[in-house]
Amino acid sequence: MIMIDEALRQAAELPADLQREVSDFIEFLAQRRRSKAGYRLRQDWAGAMKEYRDQYTALELQKKTLEWRGD
């Protein structure tokens, strides 16, 4: 709570327009955190290259997919 108390003290010393900016920034950080919490990693690509497993090693296949994508 010491950090919060210090942040509140500093914010209280700012003019009203900058206090609103601080408040907006805090809301932005909170929203960004909420957004990340619901993010799920997509893995619908898993197994997409299994037909090539007998033709290439994992490293060769990685290089080949980059080649096919044009990277």
GROMACS elastic network, one bead per residue, 0.5 to 0.9 nm:
[ bonds ]
;  ai    aj funct       b0    kb
    1     4     6  0.50807   500
    1     5     6  0.60995   500
    1     6     6  0.85607   500
    2     5     6  0.50909   500
    2     6     6  0.61503   500
    2     7     6  0.85843   500
    3     6     6  0.50741   500
    3     7     6  0.60794   500
    3     8     6  0.85461   500
    4     7     6  0.50201   500
    4     8     6  0.60638   500
    4     9     6  0.85027   500
    5     8     6  0.51099   500
    5     9     6  0.61351   500
    5    10     6  0.86585   500
    6     9     6  0.50358   500
    6    10     6  0.61926   500
    6    11     6  0.85328   500
    7    10     6  0.51415   500
    7    11     6  0.60137   500
    7    12     6  0.85079   500
    8    11     6  0.50321   500
    8    12     6  0.60122   500
    8    13     6  0.87395   500
    9    12     6  0.51995   500
    9    13     6  0.66570   500
   10    13     6  0.53471   500
   10    14     6  0.69640   500
   11    14     6  0.53529   500
   11    15     6  0.84730   500
   11    18     6  0.80838   500
   11    19     6  0.59733   500
   11    22     6  0.73101   500
   12    15     6  0.78878   500
   12    16     6  0.86091   500
   12    19     6  0.72688   500
   13    19     6  0.86519   500
   14    17     6  0.80537   500
   14    18     6  0.59868   500
   14    19     6  0.59962   500
   15    18     6  0.54935   500
   15    19     6  0.62588   500
   15    20     6  0.88878   500
   16    20     6  0.63287   500
   16    21     6  0.87107   500
   17    20     6  0.52097   500
   17    21     6  0.64435   500
   17    22     6  0.88678   500
   18    22     6  0.61842   500
   18    23     6  0.85244   500
   19    22     6  0.50376   500
   19    23     6  0.62072   500
   19    24     6  0.86136   500
   20    24     6  0.61028   500
   20    25     6  0.85630   500
   21    24     6  0.50021   500
   21    25     6  0.61344   500
   21    26     6  0.86312   500
   22    25     6  0.50687   500
   22    26     6  0.62280   500
   22    27     6  0.86627   500
   23    26     6  0.51558   500
   23    27     6  0.62833   500
   23    28     6  0.86418   500
   24    27     6  0.50850   500
   24    28     6  0.61417   500
   24    29     6  0.87295   500
   25    29     6  0.62489   500
   25    30     6  0.86185   500
   26    29     6  0.51489   500
   26    30     6  0.62191   500
   26    31     6  0.86125   500
   27    30     6  0.50542   500
   27    31     6  0.60642   500
   27    32     6  0.85375   500
   28    31     6  0.51364   500
   28    32     6  0.61223   500
   28    33     6  0.86108   500
   29    32     6  0.51271   500
   29    33     6  0.62086   500
   29    34     6  0.86792   500
   30    33     6  0.51428   500
   30    34     6  0.62470   500
   30    35     6  0.86669   500
   31    34     6  0.50440   500
   31    35     6  0.61250   500
   31    36     6  0.87001   500
   32    35     6  0.50751   500
   32    36     6  0.63078   500
   32    37     6  0.87266   500
   33    36     6  0.52547   500
   33    37     6  0.63088   500
   34    37     6  0.52150   500
   34    38     6  0.69346   500
   35    38     6  0.57591   500
   35    39     6  0.68097   500
   36    39     6  0.52147   500
   36    40     6  0.87124   500
   37    40     6  0.84455   500
   42    45     6  0.78680   500
   43    46     6  0.55862   500
   44    47     6  0.83980   500
   44    48     6  0.84565   500
   45    48     6  0.55202   500
   45    49     6  0.86040   500
   46    49     6  0.79817   500
   46    50     6  0.88126   500
   47    50     6  0.52681   500
   47    51     6  0.85550   500
   48    51     6  0.77780   500
   49    52     6  0.57528   500
   49    53     6  0.71867   500
   49    61     6  0.82946   500
   49    65     6  0.89052   500
   50    53     6  0.52430   500
   50    54     6  0.83960   500
   51    54     6  0.74342   500
   51    55     6  0.84307   500
   52    55     6  0.52554   500
   52    56     6  0.62431   500
   52    57     6  0.88662   500
   52    61     6  0.76587   500
   53    56     6  0.56407   500
   53    57     6  0.68080   500
   53    58     6  0.75928   500
   53    61     6  0.79407   500
   54    57     6  0.77139   500
   55    61     6  0.86085   500
   56    59     6  0.78239   500
   56    60     6  0.55337   500
   56    61     6  0.55200   500
   56    64     6  0.88083   500
   57    60     6  0.51040   500
   57    61     6  0.60151   500
   57    62     6  0.85143   500
   58    61     6  0.51024   500
   58    62     6  0.61372   500
   58    63     6  0.87138   500
   59    62     6  0.50400   500
   59    63     6  0.63095   500
   59    64     6  0.85411   500
   60    63     6  0.51520   500
   60    64     6  0.60220   500
   60    65     6  0.86403   500
   61    65     6  0.60574   500
   61    66     6  0.85706   500
   62    65     6  0.53293   500
   62    66     6  0.64568   500
   62    67     6  0.87324   500
   63    66     6  0.52318   500
   63    67     6  0.62674   500
   63    68     6  0.87556   500
   64    68     6  0.61201   500
   64    69     6  0.85702   500
   65    69     6  0.60567   500
   65    70     6  0.84670   500
   65    71     6  0.87037   500
   66    69     6  0.50963   500
   66    70     6  0.61245   500
   66    71     6  0.51752   500
   67    70     6  0.51059   500
   67    71     6  0.59844   500
   68    71     6  0.77699   500
